[in-house]
């Protein structure tokens, strides 16, 4: 698998996931996600944690594990709706945060949040990471939930290492299987998650990135039990089901009146699938990996 990945582009079908997830109106995600609009695994410290508390707990864990300090320059690669960029910018007022997203709707939302929160230490760039180049370098780089959309990790990590200061650190989160890596492939009628939600995607194994240390070297490696992601998706599903009336016009304007019900079912089934997959085997089969790398 790692040999095959080294022969592939950094990413394939980049327009598909963008349309599938990230150009869907922010209004849908404001209903379904928590207050921080964190569209990735959250961290439930105990059974009574709310989604908002779990979002904050995971954002705090990123800060702790990345060893970020106030005054650092920060790059958030694949920043989504800015949950981490905005969290760091508020918590560490002397940090300068640059976020890269692949969606104009995400950039507009984050910039609106910055105005509301009176933050002046955040800059958002819309770019395709697989082709994007820049000269700047950073103390801390974060990539949360982006590597799943990528292929050639050697080339990707080489590119990112070029943006790290000599003593800079890179923190990565991706979901994974405990032992096996595989491509999301659309080969049969049953592969609808690939077709509608994960075109060009990869399921990494828990240790896959350890085979790509040409330009970075591992400092620490953690595994987060899959039950955290399962619970996250259950909470998203609950919010979707509690707000059917509000979601209906969003689905109609996004997918057309004829397809609105079908796509509502697809989204529900997607959230159910994530909950079932990551909850399987008590969260010890599919899980979430954290890595901290230094520059070589």
Phi, psi and omega in degrees: 000312183294329176293315179299319180297324181293341181264359183261164171295168178302320179214153175234155177052046186294335180286336183291304179298328178301313179289324186291325184238313202264347172257002170296141186306140178302331181303325178295314183288333175296329179281316191274319184276176177281183186303326182276357184052048179272107184263059177194178186305133174256175189235109184266102186289333172210172187299338184263005180299138172278168177299320179299316179295322180289325174300309183297320181298320179287319177299321178294321179297320177301315182297317181295311185287334179276350181059037180291147178230151178300134183103346177294149166271135190232136173241127179248103187269120186075056193280355178060228179269019169083018184304313182283316179304313182290324179296313180295316182299325179280319184286323182239089189292343179267000174280141171257121187248127173245127178247138174248122175233168182250022188217130178293328179293324178292315179302314181299318180295313182297318181293326175295318178298319179299319178295315181297323183268359182056044177266132179239013183248026180233133173233134182243131179244132173266120184200157170269112186301331184291338180242352186288138176229147172202165185267339188296158174225155193226155176285320181226133174239134178242142170222107183249114174070025179254327185298336178296338181265003186251169179236296187275089185292331178298310180292323179295314180291328175298314179299311182295323180298330177293343178261001180267137169295164185303324178256018181285162179232148177245126176249127182237136168239132168215155173283164186197166165262151186298331187228330190243139173255143177205159177276146166282115184237141180258088184245343181214173180302331183285347186272042187288333178296317175299311187299315189258342186230339188219038177303132179076012185273168180227139167259100179290160168272168186299330184247011187304317184294341179292344178274000185237054184257039178290320186243348176227160174227148189287136174256312179211156183215125181233154171240133178255125182307138184299341181298334177295318179289322177302313180295322177304311183291325175299318180295320177298316180298317179303315182293323177297313183291332180281349186232037184303318183296321180287328184282330184307307180295331178293315178297320181294319181285333181277313189249355184092150184301322184292332185254000187298315181294316180303314183287330174298317178295318178302313181296317177300314183293326176299312180296320177297317181298316178299316180297317181290316183298308186280343175274347183300143177054040177060029177077014183256005182255300172253135187208196181235133182252142172241137178229143169238120181245148168250164180283140179280000000 
